[in-house]
Amino acid sequence: MSGGFEEIPHTADRAIRVWGDTLPELFVFAARGMYSLAGLPEDEVGEEEEMAVEVEAATLEGLLVAWLNELLYLTETRKLSFRAFHVDELLLPSPGGVMASPEEEESPPVGPQLAGLHQAAVLPEEGEARLRGRARGRRSTAPPAMRIKAATYHNLRIEREGGRYVTEVVFDV
């Protein structure tokens, strides 16, 4: 696995550049980067909890925003501080209805103790992009060091560069 993220300068908000060999890896590292920016609280309590996350969107970029914002919603409402992320399924609409081989998108799990492989396939033209994944973390009695309000669509494009997927995500803080 050669994915990762780094914070990049932004005038008003906070932003990260994310890369991954596969789309599921890109989505996992975007989540890790977002929580890295927020600063994980040190006062986590209780047993580790795993939350299922399912989102849909009309575009791949919309799916990334929906995934990140759903994680933020779960953090806010359930007071969970997530540290591990896994994409179980990533389905994308495809012009012309061409099916892509799931093997083209497999990658190892990212984050401690999450078993299984990332999987992705391409759906026929009709339908929305869908993601089914999981996030694991513990409850926290304190807020993160920085409150991220939302992932935004500002200049958001997922592209292929040098054989891997890359994007830049801007967060409203």
Order of alpha helices (4+ residues) and beta strands (2+ residues): beta-beta-alpha-beta-alpha-beta-beta-beta-beta-beta-beta
